[in-house]
Amino acid sequence: MGRLCEEPICILPCLNGGRCAAPYQCECPTGWTGTRCHSGKYVRVCHSGGCVCVVLICR
């Protein structure tokens, strides 16, 4: 895309705020992963004890 074809194209859109960084490759924001930024990265341990973590946010 672009006037000089300098912008990469991702046929399937990047999700959760990701951007198309190379042909068919999404660059994901913090907390997201996967080819389309569709999977959240989960923290396994919360330091407050007994909490539930969802996409890097402890509750």
Secondary structure, DSSP 8 states (H G I E B T S, - for coil): --TTS-S---SS---TT-EEEETTEEE--TTEESTTS-EE---S--TTSS--EETTEE-
